[in-house]
């Protein structure tokens, strides 16, 4: 009875991590290590949001934004998602 319970609890975990196999998880070899594409898109999104913030400050739009943190987080996410969709098709 105990073996059935262990198998029953571990089966969903095994199916959940099965998507992490090499052909299904896109990664990029960089500096001798494999970095997942989502991490690269996240970094590019944060850098893009920082550049947009500098542009908004220079144009005087930063003072007009309500909830600046939420706006810049959403901008970073939008840049990252757009990059992932256009470059990697995921």
N, C-alpha and C positions, 0 to 999 in steps of 0.2 A: 504494500500500500504506500509506503514511504517513497519508493522508487517512482511510482506513478506521479506522485505529487512533485517530486524534483523535476521529472521530465516535463510535466505540465507547466511548471513555472519557468523552466529554462528555454522552452520552445519559442515563446514570443521574443525573448532576448536574442536568440540565435537568428531568427528571421529579421529582427531589427538591424543587426550589425552585418547582415549578409550583403547589404548595399555598399559596404566599404571595401569590396574586393577591387583589385587593380583595374580591370576594364571599366568598372562602373564609377569609380571615383577619379575624376580628372585632376591631374596634378602636373606641376611644372618643375623640372629639375633646375634648381637654382643654388649655386654655391655648394654643391655636393649633397644637397638634401632635397627631398620632394615636398614642395609647398602646394597645398590645395588651391584651386583657382578662386574659391570664395574668399580666401585670405588675401589674395592679391587684389581682388575686386574691392574688398573692404578697405584696404590700405589706399587704393586709388580714390575711393569715395571720400575718405577722410581728408586726403590731400586736396581733392577738388572742393570740398566744403570750406577748407581753410582759405583757399585761393578766392572762392566766391565771397567769403567774409571780408577779406581784404579789399575786394572790389566794391562790396556794398558800403564799407566804411568810407572809401574814397569818394563814392557817389553820394554819400549822405543818406543812404537807405537803411543803414543799420539801426539808426535811432527810431525809425518808423515801424520796425518789426515788433509785433506783439509776441511774446514767448520766444525769444531768440534761440534758446537752447533747442526747443522742439523744431523750430524752422531749420536750424543747421543740421540737426540729426536727420531730419527727413530729406534734406538736400544730399547729405552723404549717402543715405540709403538709396535714393533715386539714382545717383551717379553710379553707385556700385551695382545696382540691379540692371541699369541700362548697359553698363560695361559687360556684365556677365551674359546678358541676353544677346548683345551684338557680337561679342568676340567668341563666346564659348557655346552659345545656343542652349543654355540651361536656365 
